[in-house]
């Protein structure tokens, strides 16, 4: 089946870029066999939850000191957190520290944490993931980072994640809980994901 622009407007009523998203989704979903009501509904539901309705496409690291300590106590004990949270370029500084020396990133000074912070509808994070996505498209990792700033890149990275995790099979079963765990690593926002899926199924039927 094909997702119509009117259906997408119903699913993303507050999004000012529905036509651009519809164009990208129409181009890319068939390539990844996200082509039935159940598959499209599950995909849109997960992406919408992760991105606040296809509005937030880059990781927000604008944290207060106490939040940093709660999220990343290993990297931001209270004294360190206060320092980083007060820096003028704090999002970049926080990313470079939080993501240093893991996920294929270099050390804090390399800037990889910020360069490869979460981007896309299902946020791709870390040099290793960016590189794997780039390899799938036969482009450089730097080009992949730029591509992830576009509508098409945001959609395609989510499709790539979907395919790599065999989520069409779970969508065919209607197993939103299992898909949510694959996407989020846990059960964050599970009720909202379930509700959005049911809404999407109604709109697409």
ABEGO torsion letter per residue (X at the ends): XBBBAAAAAAABAABAAAAAAAAAAAAAAAAAGBABAAAAAAAAAAAAAAAGGGABABBBABBBAAAAAAABAAABBAAAAAAAAABAAAAAAAAAAAABGBGGBBBAAAGAAAAABBBEABBBBEAAAAAAAAAAAGBBAAAAAAAAABAAAAAAAAAAAAAAAGAAAAAAAGBAAAAAAAAAGBABGAAAAAAAAAAAAAAAX
